[in-house]
Amino acid sequence: MRVRSFSLVFALLPIASAAPLAGCGLLVGVDWDRVAQTDAGNTVYLPDGAPAPPGYIPPGTDGGGDGGDGGGVGGDSAPPTCSPPKITCVQGCCDDDVDPGLPTAVTAGQSNTCAVTSTGKVRCWGSNVVGQLGRGSGPDSLVPKTAYGMPSGATQAIIGSAHGCAVVGNLVGCWGANGSGQVGFDGTPASLGLETPGRVQKITGSVITLAVGSNFSCATVDGTAYCWGDNADGQLATDPSTYRSSTPLTIAQLGSGVQSVGAGNNEACAVVAGGGVTCWGGSNNPPTPVAGITGASKIAVAPLFKCALAGGTVLCWGDNFYAELGNNSSDWVTPKPPTGLPTDVTQLAIGGTHGCALSSGEIWCWGNNPYGELGRDPVSVSKALPAKVPGVTGVIGIAAGDNHTCALLGNNTLKCWGSNGVGQLGNGTKDSGPTPVTVTWP
């Protein structure tokens, strides 16, 4: 049985403090600039002389620090690592709440949420069934915890139903479920996943955007689109005999100038040069342009519907059983704007069966509302047209999970509401509801 997943769009915001921090403020993690992968999927380390990031502790050096378990491994093998729940920092092993920075961007998956921080870390909370929090297999987390297997310097991240990816410098790393090679590595048992982030080969560039589906991942790199992972339904837009690939494959049919990409359960869409939208997968469909969309800048894909942002206007198409399209139209094929939504939308996020848009610092949401993900009383409102989420203003970033929604405020605090059965609201409880709660942040 496939796990539902979806993609979402979130803003990348200025990092509050770009300067490297001393001590445990700087993660060592996996030294991605020195990692290579053999054809068999084994991880090896490049010879001496390869570039290393600031703060790298040479192998064989005693990492010192809290706990004393940060020492390196002899020879030119790997950076020192610390035993969970400690994380590996420049000055040794420390607690993951040491210098966490402030949230600067937010992304939501099926039952989890992640934030990029001002110190270049990724912190996640919620479900961790297959290591999708980026900190090894273990219990779910009701509050944000640092994904400790990557170096500092993350500038964006995205999380799906069971795996996630992040950009660090000009490289991409992924973690979590890996049954189809969706984290970019072979050789990892499907039942275990890749518990800590590892670098995705072939993905490197100055401009990168990310998307994750159920069992596959995509990225645009300097205008070229790539996807990797499952291809059972044509998600990789290649010969169906290629049933999966842990190596990113170029989506050649899109050409150059691709602006962004979105991934859902088993299909993907991209904003191509000129602002049109092209989609593929689903049922082995080749890349096909979507009629009626021009001037698009962002695309979001959910299991049952899709939305694009074009010149401040949101356009949605697909299933409308739960009012996912935000209108009462019986035309599910032609992209149409949700009823009453402002035309100065700057961000868009869609989840399992609901959507949200950001306009002038306020959030408008529509669709299904069983857990209060619209920010309205779930008893009295369901299958709803767009309306403002009350009591949430000054918003600069949004994210939508399967049944929950989150907002990043201008004061670098996070508010979430909706389903919270595994802690995806991040406030230390499992209480669900339509009232926005503040994410616990050290």
GUTORMI-491911 format. One record per residue (C-alpha): residue number from 1; residue in three letters; x, y, z. Coordinates in nm, 2 decimals. Example, Ala and Ser with C-alpha at 12.3 -4.5 7.8 and 13.67 -1.06 7.14 Angstrom:
# residues 2
(pt 1; Ala; (1.23; -0.45; 0.78))
(pt 2; Ser; (1.37; -0.11; 0.71))
This chain:
# residues 442
(pt 1; Met; (0.00; 0.00; 0.00))
(pt 2; Arg; (0.13; 0.34; -0.09))
(pt 3; Val; (0.18; 0.61; 0.17))
(pt 4; Arg; (0.01; 0.94; 0.07))
(pt 5; Ser; (0.25; 1.23; 0.03))
(pt 6; Phe; (0.25; 1.57; -0.11))
(pt 7; Ser; (0.46; 1.87; -0.18))
(pt 8; Leu; (0.43; 2.22; -0.06))
(pt 9; Val; (0.58; 2.56; -0.13))
(pt 10; Phe; (0.75; 2.77; 0.13))
(pt 11; Ala; (0.95; 3.09; 0.13))
(pt 12; Leu; (1.32; 3.09; 0.18))
(pt 13; Leu; (1.38; 3.38; 0.41))
(pt 14; Pro; (1.69; 3.58; 0.50))
(pt 15; Ile; (1.91; 3.40; 0.75))
(pt 16; Ala; (1.93; 3.62; 1.06))
(pt 17; Ser; (2.29; 3.53; 1.14))
(pt 18; Ala; (2.51; 3.40; 0.85))
(pt 19; Ala; (2.84; 3.41; 1.04))
(pt 20; Pro; (2.97; 3.07; 1.16))
(pt 21; Leu; (2.93; 3.02; 1.53))
(pt 22; Ala; (3.19; 2.89; 1.76))
(pt 23; Gly; (3.18; 2.56; 1.95))
(pt 24; Cys; (2.86; 2.36; 1.94))
(pt 25; Gly; (2.68; 2.62; 1.73))
(pt 26; Leu; (2.85; 2.46; 1.42))
(pt 27; Leu; (2.76; 2.10; 1.34))
(pt 28; Val; (3.02; 1.87; 1.20))
(pt 29; Gly; (2.77; 1.60; 1.08))
(pt 30; Val; (2.85; 1.43; 0.76))
(pt 31; Asp; (3.13; 1.61; 0.57))
(pt 32; Trp; (2.95; 1.62; 0.24))
(pt 33; Asp; (3.23; 1.78; 0.05))
(pt 34; Arg; (3.45; 1.47; 0.12))
(pt 35; Val; (3.18; 1.21; 0.06))
(pt 36; Ala; (3.16; 1.00; -0.26))
(pt 37; Gln; (2.95; 0.69; -0.34))
(pt 38; Thr; (3.06; 0.38; -0.53))
(pt 39; Asp; (2.84; 0.21; -0.78))
(pt 40; Ala; (2.75; -0.05; -0.52))
(pt 41; Gly; (2.61; 0.22; -0.30))
(pt 42; Asn; (2.90; 0.21; -0.05))
(pt 43; Thr; (3.00; 0.54; 0.11))
(pt 44; Val; (3.37; 0.62; 0.08))
(pt 45; Tyr; (3.57; 0.93; 0.17))
(pt 46; Leu; (3.78; 1.13; -0.07))
(pt 47; Pro; (4.16; 1.15; -0.03))
(pt 48; Asp; (4.34; 1.41; 0.17))
(pt 49; Gly; (4.34; 1.74; 0.00))
(pt 50; Ala; (3.97; 1.75; -0.09))
(pt 51; Pro; (3.80; 2.06; 0.05))
(pt 52; Ala; (3.65; 2.05; 0.39))
(pt 53; Pro; (3.40; 2.29; 0.55))
(pt 54; Pro; (3.48; 2.53; 0.83))
(pt 55; Gly; (3.49; 2.35; 1.16))
(pt 56; Tyr; (3.58; 2.01; 1.03))
(pt 57; Ile; (3.76; 1.80; 1.29))
(pt 58; Pro; (4.03; 1.58; 1.12))
(pt 59; Pro; (3.99; 1.20; 1.17))
(pt 60; Gly; (4.18; 1.07; 1.46))
(pt 61; Thr; (4.13; 1.40; 1.66))
(pt 62; Asp; (3.98; 1.38; 2.00))
(pt 63; Gly; (3.65; 1.57; 1.98))
(pt 64; Gly; (3.64; 1.63; 2.35))
(pt 65; Gly; (3.33; 1.81; 2.47))
(pt 66; Asp; (3.04; 1.69; 2.68))
(pt 67; Gly; (3.04; 1.31; 2.72))
(pt 68; Gly; (3.38; 1.25; 2.57))
(pt 69; Asp; (3.24; 1.04; 2.29))
(pt 70; Gly; (3.32; 1.28; 2.01))
(pt 71; Gly; (3.66; 1.13; 1.92))
(pt 72; Gly; (3.74; 1.06; 1.56))
(pt 73; Val; (3.82; 0.74; 1.38))
(pt 74; Gly; (4.17; 0.66; 1.29))
(pt 75; Gly; (4.30; 0.71; 0.93))
(pt 76; Asp; (4.12; 0.90; 0.66))
(pt 77; Ser; (3.78; 0.76; 0.71))
(pt 78; Ala; (3.50; 0.97; 0.86))
(pt 79; Pro; (3.45; 1.27; 1.08))
(pt 80; Pro; (3.40; 1.19; 1.45))
(pt 81; Thr; (3.04; 1.11; 1.54))
(pt 82; Cys; (2.85; 1.13; 1.87))
(pt 83; Ser; (2.61; 0.88; 2.01))
(pt 84; Pro; (2.24; 0.99; 2.00))
(pt 85; Pro; (2.09; 1.19; 2.15))
(pt 86; Lys; (2.42; 1.39; 2.15))
(pt 87; Ile; (2.51; 1.57; 1.82))
(pt 88; Thr; (2.85; 1.62; 1.68))
(pt 89; Cys; (2.98; 1.98; 1.70))
(pt 90; Val; (3.31; 2.15; 1.64))
(pt 91; Gln; (3.40; 2.13; 2.01))
(pt 92; Gly; (3.27; 1.78; 2.07))
(pt 93; Cys; (2.94; 1.62; 2.17))
(pt 94; Cys; (2.66; 1.84; 2.30))
(pt 95; Asp; (2.29; 1.85; 2.35))
(pt 96; Asp; (2.09; 1.93; 2.04))
(pt 97; Asp; (1.92; 2.23; 2.20))
(pt 98; Val; (2.26; 2.41; 2.23))
(pt 99; Asp; (2.24; 2.73; 2.02))
(pt 100; Pro; (1.94; 2.62; 1.81))
(pt 101; Gly; (1.90; 2.96; 1.64))
(pt 102; Leu; (1.56; 3.09; 1.53))
(pt 103; Pro; (1.33; 2.94; 1.27))
(pt 104; Thr; (1.36; 3.11; 0.93))
(pt 105; Ala; (1.16; 2.88; 0.71))
(pt 106; Val; (0.90; 2.60; 0.77))
(pt 107; Thr; (0.79; 2.29; 0.58))
(pt 108; Ala; (0.53; 2.02; 0.67))
(pt 109; Gly; (0.49; 1.66; 0.58))
(pt 110; Gln; (0.22; 1.40; 0.63))
(pt 111; Ser; (0.26; 1.39; 1.01))
(pt 112; Asn; (0.57; 1.59; 1.07))
(pt 113; Thr; (0.71; 1.94; 1.05))
(pt 114; Cys; (1.06; 2.08; 1.00))
(pt 115; Ala; (1.22; 2.43; 1.02))
(pt 116; Val; (1.54; 2.57; 0.89))
(pt 117; Thr; (1.71; 2.78; 1.15))
(pt 118; Ser; (1.92; 3.10; 1.15))
(pt 119; Thr; (2.22; 2.89; 1.25))
(pt 120; Gly; (2.19; 2.67; 0.94))
(pt 121; Lys; (2.04; 2.37; 1.11))
(pt 122; Val; (1.73; 2.17; 1.03))
(pt 123; Arg; (1.50; 2.09; 1.33))
(pt 124; Cys; (1.21; 1.85; 1.29))
(pt 125; Trp; (0.92; 1.71; 1.51))
(pt 126; Gly; (0.63; 1.47; 1.48))
(pt 127; Ser; (0.64; 1.12; 1.33))
(pt 128; Asn; (0.97; 0.93; 1.32))
(pt 129; Val; (0.86; 0.58; 1.21))
(pt 130; Val; (1.14; 0.55; 0.95))
(pt 131; Gly; (1.39; 0.82; 1.07))
(pt 132; Gln; (1.22; 1.10; 0.88))
(pt 133; Leu; (1.32; 1.35; 1.15))
(pt 134; Gly; (1.68; 1.31; 1.04))
(pt 135; Arg; (1.81; 1.19; 1.38))
(pt 136; Gly; (1.80; 0.82; 1.36))
(pt 137; Ser; (1.52; 0.57; 1.42))
(pt 138; Gly; (1.34; 0.62; 1.75))
(pt 139; Pro; (1.03; 0.76; 1.91))
(pt 140; Asp; (0.82; 1.05; 1.77))
(pt 141; Ser; (0.91; 1.39; 1.90))
(pt 142; Leu; (0.66; 1.63; 2.04))
(pt 143; Val; (0.90; 1.93; 2.01))
(pt 144; Pro; (1.17; 2.03; 1.76))
(pt 145; Lys; (1.49; 1.83; 1.75))
(pt 146; Thr; (1.80; 1.89; 1.55))
(pt 147; Ala; (1.87; 1.67; 1.24))
(pt 148; Tyr; (2.22; 1.59; 1.35))
(pt 149; Gly; (2.36; 1.40; 1.05))
(pt 150; Met; (2.42; 1.70; 0.83))
(pt 151; Pro; (2.68; 1.99; 0.84))
(pt 152; Ser; (2.57; 2.34; 0.94))
(pt 153; Gly; (2.47; 2.57; 0.66))
(pt 154; Ala; (2.12; 2.45; 0.55))
(pt 155; Thr; (1.93; 2.71; 0.35))
(pt 156; Gln; (1.62; 2.52; 0.27))
(pt 157; Ala; (1.45; 2.19; 0.36))
(pt 158; Ile; (1.14; 1.99; 0.26))
(pt 159; Ile; (0.97; 1.70; 0.44))
(pt 160; Gly; (0.71; 1.45; 0.30))
(pt 161; Ser; (0.54; 1.15; 0.44))
(pt 162; Ala; (0.85; 0.94; 0.52))
(pt 163; His; (1.16; 1.12; 0.40))
(pt 164; Gly; (1.30; 1.46; 0.37))
(pt 165; Cys; (1.58; 1.66; 0.19))
(pt 166; Ala; (1.78; 1.97; 0.26))
(pt 167; Val; (2.02; 2.21; 0.07))
(pt 168; Val; (2.35; 2.28; 0.23))
(pt 169; Gly; (2.57; 2.50; 0.02))
(pt 170; Asn; (2.55; 2.38; -0.33))
(pt 171; Leu; (2.47; 2.02; -0.23))
(pt 172; Val; (2.16; 1.82; -0.14))
(pt 173; Gly; (2.12; 1.56; 0.14))
(pt 174; Cys; (1.82; 1.34; 0.21))
(pt 175; Trp; (1.71; 1.10; 0.49))
(pt 176; Gly; (1.43; 0.87; 0.60))
(pt 177; Ala; (1.25; 0.59; 0.41))
(pt 178; Asn; (1.45; 0.46; 0.12))
(pt 179; Gly; (1.27; 0.15; -0.02))
(pt 180; Ser; (1.29; 0.30; -0.38))
(pt 181; Gly; (1.62; 0.49; -0.35))
(pt 182; Gln; (1.43; 0.82; -0.28))
(pt 183; Val; (1.71; 0.95; -0.05))
(pt 184; Gly; (1.96; 0.91; -0.34))
(pt 185; Phe; (2.14; 0.60; -0.20))
(pt 186; Asp; (2.13; 0.23; -0.28))
(pt 187; Gly; (2.21; -0.05; -0.04))
(pt 188; Thr; (1.99; 0.07; 0.24))
(pt 189; Pro; (1.74; -0.18; 0.36))
(pt 190; Ala; (1.39; -0.07; 0.27))
(pt 191; Ser; (1.25; -0.15; 0.61))
(pt 192; Leu; (1.51; 0.08; 0.79))
(pt 193; Gly; (1.56; 0.38; 0.57))
(pt 194; Leu; (1.85; 0.61; 0.58))
(pt 195; Glu; (1.84; 0.73; 0.94))
(pt 196; Thr; (2.07; 1.03; 0.91))
(pt 197; Pro; (2.12; 1.26; 0.61))
(pt 198; Gly; (2.35; 1.17; 0.33))
(pt 199; Arg; (2.45; 1.35; 0.02))
(pt 200; Val; (2.26; 1.30; -0.30))
(pt 201; Gln; (2.50; 1.24; -0.59))
(pt 202; Lys; (2.49; 1.45; -0.91))
(pt 203; Ile; (2.28; 1.73; -0.75))
(pt 204; Thr; (2.50; 2.04; -0.71))
(pt 205; Gly; (2.45; 2.39; -0.83))
(pt 206; Ser; (2.40; 2.75; -0.73))
(pt 207; Val; (2.01; 2.76; -0.75))
(pt 208; Ile; (1.83; 2.45; -0.62))
(pt 209; Thr; (1.47; 2.39; -0.54))
(pt 210; Leu; (1.34; 2.07; -0.38))
(pt 211; Ala; (1.02; 1.85; -0.38))
(pt 212; Val; (0.95; 1.51; -0.23))
(pt 213; Gly; (0.67; 1.26; -0.31))
(pt 214; Ser; (0.57; 0.94; -0.15))
(pt 215; Asn; (0.86; 0.73; -0.28))
(pt 216; Phe; (1.06; 0.97; -0.49))
(pt 217; Ser; (1.23; 1.31; -0.48))
(pt 218; Cys; (1.29; 1.59; -0.73))
(pt 219; Ala; (1.51; 1.90; -0.76))
(pt 220; Thr; (1.57; 2.18; -1.00))
(pt 221; Val; (1.93; 2.27; -1.04))
(pt 222; Asp; (2.02; 2.58; -1.23))
(pt 223; Gly; (1.71; 2.54; -1.45))
(pt 224; Thr; (1.73; 2.16; -1.50))
(pt 225; Ala; (1.49; 1.92; -1.34))
(pt 226; Tyr; (1.60; 1.59; -1.19))
(pt 227; Cys; (1.40; 1.31; -1.01))
(pt 228; Trp; (1.51; 0.99; -0.84))
(pt 229; Gly; (1.34; 0.70; -0.65))
(pt 230; Asp; (1.03; 0.51; -0.75))
(pt 231; Asn; (0.93; 0.50; -1.12))
(pt 232; Ala; (0.64; 0.25; -1.10))
(pt 233; Asp; (0.40; 0.52; -1.22))
(pt 234; Gly; (0.63; 0.72; -1.44))
(pt 235; Gln; (0.75; 0.96; -1.16))
(pt 236; Leu; (1.09; 0.98; -1.32))
(pt 237; Ala; (0.95; 1.04; -1.67))
(pt 238; Thr; (1.16; 0.77; -1.82))
(pt 239; Asp; (1.13; 0.42; -1.97))
(pt 240; Pro; (0.89; 0.21; -1.75))
(pt 241; Ser; (1.14; -0.07; -1.75))
(pt 242; Thr; (1.34; 0.15; -1.51))
(pt 243; Tyr; (1.14; 0.07; -1.21))
(pt 244; Arg; (1.35; 0.28; -0.97))
(pt 245; Ser; (1.67; 0.48; -0.96))
(pt 246; Ser; (1.87; 0.60; -0.67))
(pt 247; Thr; (2.07; 0.82; -0.91))
(pt 248; Pro; (1.90; 1.14; -1.01))
(pt 249; Leu; (1.77; 1.13; -1.37))
(pt 250; Thr; (1.72; 1.44; -1.59))
(pt 251; Ile; (1.36; 1.52; -1.69))
(pt 252; Ala; (1.48; 1.60; -2.03))
(pt 253; Gln; (1.14; 1.67; -2.17))
(pt 254; Leu; (1.11; 1.99; -1.97))
(pt 255; Gly; (1.42; 2.15; -2.13))
(pt 256; Ser; (1.61; 2.42; -1.95))
(pt 257; Gly; (1.48; 2.72; -1.75))
(pt 258; Val; (1.27; 2.51; -1.51))
(pt 259; Gln; (1.17; 2.74; -1.22))
(pt 260; Ser; (1.04; 2.50; -0.96))
(pt 261; Val; (0.90; 2.15; -0.91))
(pt 262; Gly; (0.63; 1.99; -0.69))
(pt 263; Ala; (0.58; 1.62; -0.61))
(pt 264; Gly; (0.28; 1.44; -0.48))
(pt 265; Asn; (0.19; 1.08; -0.41))
(pt 266; Asn; (0.30; 0.93; -0.74))
(pt 267; Glu; (0.32; 1.23; -0.98))
(pt 268; Ala; (0.51; 1.55; -1.02))
(pt 269; Cys; (0.47; 1.89; -1.19))
(pt 270; Ala; (0.71; 2.17; -1.28))
(pt 271; Val; (0.70; 2.54; -1.37))
(pt 272; Val; (0.88; 2.55; -1.70))
(pt 273; Ala; (1.04; 2.83; -1.89))
(pt 274; Gly; (0.78; 3.10; -1.97))
(pt 275; Gly; (0.57; 3.02; -1.67))
(pt 276; Gly; (0.37; 2.72; -1.80))
(pt 277; Val; (0.31; 2.41; -1.59))
(pt 278; Thr; (0.39; 2.05; -1.70))
(pt 279; Cys; (0.29; 1.74; -1.51))
(pt 280; Trp; (0.39; 1.37; -1.54))
(pt 281; Gly; (0.35; 1.03; -1.36))
(pt 282; Gly; (0.03; 0.93; -1.19))
(pt 283; Ser; (-0.04; 0.65; -1.43))
(pt 284; Asn; (0.27; 0.65; -1.64))
(pt 285; Asn; (0.17; 0.97; -1.81))
(pt 286; Pro; (0.45; 1.14; -2.00))
(pt 287; Pro; (0.53; 1.51; -1.92))
(pt 288; Thr; (0.22; 1.69; -2.04))
(pt 289; Pro; (0.15; 2.07; -2.03))
(pt 290; Val; (-0.14; 2.19; -1.83))
(pt 291; Ala; (-0.37; 2.40; -2.03))
(pt 292; Gly; (-0.48; 2.74; -1.90))
(pt 293; Ile; (-0.18; 2.84; -1.69))
(pt 294; Thr; (0.06; 3.12; -1.79))
(pt 295; Gly; (0.30; 3.33; -1.58))
(pt 296; Ala; (0.33; 3.07; -1.30))
(pt 297; Ser; (0.61; 3.09; -1.05))
(pt 298; Lys; (0.53; 2.81; -0.80))
(pt 299; Ile; (0.36; 2.47; -0.81))
(pt 300; Ala; (0.22; 2.25; -0.53))
(pt 301; Val; (0.11; 1.89; -0.57))
(pt 302; Ala; (-0.12; 1.69; -0.33))
(pt 303; Pro; (-0.24; 1.33; -0.37))
(pt 304; Leu; (-0.58; 1.45; -0.51))
(pt 305; Phe; (-0.53; 1.80; -0.64))
(pt 306; Lys; (-0.28; 2.06; -0.75))
(pt 307; Cys; (-0.24; 2.44; -0.73))
(pt 308; Ala; (-0.02; 2.69; -0.90))
(pt 309; Leu; (0.07; 3.05; -0.81))
(pt 310; Ala; (0.07; 3.28; -1.11))
(pt 311; Gly; (0.11; 3.65; -1.07))
(pt 312; Gly; (-0.05; 3.66; -0.73))
(pt 313; Thr; (-0.34; 3.44; -0.83))
(pt 314; Val; (-0.39; 3.08; -0.71))
(pt 315; Leu; (-0.52; 2.83; -0.97))
(pt 316; Cys; (-0.63; 2.48; -0.86))
(pt 317; Trp; (-0.75; 2.17; -1.04))
(pt 318; Gly; (-0.81; 1.80; -0.96))
(pt 319; Asp; (-1.04; 1.64; -0.71))
(pt 320; Asn; (-1.30; 1.87; -0.54))
(pt 321; Phe; (-1.48; 1.62; -0.32))
(pt 322; Tyr; (-1.35; 1.79; 0.00))
(pt 323; Ala; (-1.36; 2.14; -0.16))
(pt 324; Glu; (-0.99; 2.12; -0.22))
(pt 325; Leu; (-1.02; 2.35; -0.52))
(pt 326; Gly; (-1.18; 2.62; -0.29))
(pt 327; Asn; (-1.48; 2.67; -0.52))
(pt 328; Asn; (-1.81; 2.49; -0.60))
(pt 329; Ser; (-1.71; 2.42; -0.96))
(pt 330; Ser; (-1.79; 2.08; -1.11))
(pt 331; Asp; (-1.51; 2.14; -1.36))
(pt 332; Trp; (-1.21; 1.96; -1.20))
(pt 333; Val; (-0.99; 1.97; -1.51))
(pt 334; Thr; (-0.96; 2.35; -1.58))
(pt 335; Pro; (-0.74; 2.54; -1.33))
(pt 336; Lys; (-0.96; 2.79; -1.15))
(pt 337; Pro; (-0.90; 3.03; -0.86))
(pt 338; Pro; (-1.05; 2.95; -0.52))
(pt 339; Thr; (-1.36; 3.17; -0.45))
(pt 340; Gly; (-1.29; 3.50; -0.28))
(pt 341; Leu; (-0.91; 3.44; -0.24))
(pt 342; Pro; (-0.71; 3.77; -0.28))
(pt 343; Thr; (-0.51; 3.82; -0.59))
(pt 344; Asp; (-0.19; 3.93; -0.42))
(pt 345; Val; (-0.09; 3.59; -0.28))
(pt 346; Thr; (0.28; 3.55; -0.22))
(pt 347; Gln; (0.30; 3.19; -0.09))
(pt 348; Leu; (0.10; 2.87; -0.14))
(pt 349; Ala; (0.09; 2.55; 0.05))
(pt 350; Ile; (-0.14; 2.25; 0.01))
(pt 351; Gly; (-0.18; 1.94; 0.22))
(pt 352; Gly; (-0.38; 1.62; 0.21))
(pt 353; Thr; (-0.72; 1.77; 0.13))
(pt 354; His; (-0.68; 2.14; 0.22))
(pt 355; Gly; (-0.49; 2.44; 0.09))
(pt 356; Cys; (-0.37; 2.77; 0.23))
(pt 357; Ala; (-0.23; 3.09; 0.08))
(pt 358; Leu; (-0.04; 3.39; 0.23))
(pt 359; Ser; (-0.16; 3.74; 0.15))
(pt 360; Ser; (-0.05; 4.06; 0.32))
(pt 361; Gly; (0.07; 3.87; 0.63))
(pt 362; Glu; (-0.25; 3.67; 0.67))
(pt 363; Ile; (-0.34; 3.31; 0.59))
(pt 364; Trp; (-0.64; 3.20; 0.40))
(pt 365; Cys; (-0.73; 2.83; 0.40))
(pt 366; Trp; (-1.00; 2.61; 0.24))
(pt 367; Gly; (-1.10; 2.25; 0.19))
(pt 368; Asn; (-1.14; 1.97; 0.44))
(pt 369; Asn; (-1.13; 2.04; 0.81))
(pt 370; Pro; (-1.16; 1.72; 1.02))
(pt 371; Tyr; (-0.89; 1.83; 1.27))
(pt 372; Gly; (-0.92; 2.20; 1.25))
(pt 373; Glu; (-0.64; 2.24; 0.99))
(pt 374; Leu; (-0.83; 2.54; 0.85))
(pt 375; Gly; (-0.81; 2.72; 1.18))
(pt 376; Arg; (-1.18; 2.70; 1.22))
(pt 377; Asp; (-1.41; 2.48; 1.44))
(pt 378; Pro; (-1.41; 2.14; 1.28))
(pt 379; Val; (-1.75; 2.06; 1.42))
(pt 380; Ser; (-1.92; 2.35; 1.24))
(pt 381; Val; (-1.71; 2.39; 0.93))
(pt 382; Ser; (-1.61; 2.13; 0.67))
(pt 383; Lys; (-1.56; 2.14; 0.29))
(pt 384; Ala; (-1.51; 2.51; 0.32))
(pt 385; Leu; (-1.44; 2.80; 0.09))
(pt 386; Pro; (-1.14; 3.02; 0.16))
(pt 387; Ala; (-1.14; 3.23; 0.48))
(pt 388; Lys; (-0.88; 3.39; 0.69))
(pt 389; Val; (-0.73; 3.20; 0.98))
(pt 390; Pro; (-0.84; 3.41; 1.28))
(pt 391; Gly; (-0.58; 3.54; 1.53))
(pt 392; Val; (-0.27; 3.48; 1.31))
(pt 393; Thr; (-0.11; 3.80; 1.16))
(pt 394; Gly; (0.24; 3.91; 1.06))
(pt 395; Val; (0.30; 3.58; 0.88))
(pt 396; Ile; (0.60; 3.54; 0.65))
(pt 397; Gly; (0.60; 3.17; 0.58))
(pt 398; Ile; (0.34; 2.89; 0.56))
(pt 399; Ala; (0.33; 2.51; 0.54))
(pt 400; Ala; (0.05; 2.25; 0.51))
(pt 401; Gly; (0.07; 1.89; 0.62))
(pt 402; Asp; (-0.18; 1.61; 0.57))
(pt 403; Asn; (-0.41; 1.74; 0.84))
(pt 404; His; (-0.22; 2.03; 1.00))
(pt 405; Thr; (-0.10; 2.38; 0.91))
(pt 406; Cys; (0.19; 2.59; 1.03))
(pt 407; Ala; (0.29; 2.96; 1.00))
(pt 408; Leu; (0.62; 3.14; 1.05))
(pt 409; Leu; (0.57; 3.48; 1.20))
(pt 410; Gly; (0.79; 3.79; 1.14))
(pt 411; Asn; (0.92; 3.76; 1.50))
(pt 412; Asn; (1.07; 3.42; 1.42))
(pt 413; Thr; (0.81; 3.22; 1.61))
(pt 414; Leu; (0.60; 2.93; 1.47))
(pt 415; Lys; (0.23; 2.87; 1.51))
(pt 416; Cys; (0.07; 2.54; 1.42))
(pt 417; Trp; (-0.29; 2.40; 1.43))
(pt 418; Gly; (-0.49; 2.09; 1.33))
(pt 419; Ser; (-0.40; 1.73; 1.38))
(pt 420; Asn; (-0.14; 1.65; 1.65))
(pt 421; Gly; (-0.16; 1.28; 1.71))
(pt 422; Val; (0.21; 1.23; 1.69))
(pt 423; Gly; (0.33; 1.58; 1.79))
(pt 424; Gln; (0.33; 1.75; 1.46))
(pt 425; Leu; (0.22; 2.08; 1.61))
(pt 426; Gly; (0.55; 2.09; 1.81))
(pt 427; Asn; (0.41; 2.22; 2.14))
(pt 428; Gly; (0.49; 1.92; 2.36))
(pt 429; Thr; (0.13; 1.77; 2.35))
(pt 430; Lys; (-0.08; 1.55; 2.14))
(pt 431; Asp; (-0.38; 1.77; 2.16))
(pt 432; Ser; (-0.54; 1.85; 1.82))
(pt 433; Gly; (-0.76; 2.15; 1.74))
(pt 434; Pro; (-0.83; 2.46; 1.53))
(pt 435; Thr; (-0.66; 2.71; 1.77))
(pt 436; Pro; (-0.30; 2.80; 1.67))
(pt 437; Val; (-0.05; 2.69; 1.93))
(pt 438; Thr; (0.31; 2.82; 1.96))
(pt 439; Val; (0.58; 2.56; 1.87))
(pt 440; Thr; (0.81; 2.50; 2.17))
(pt 441; Trp; (1.15; 2.65; 2.09))
(pt 442; Pro; (1.45; 2.67; 2.34))
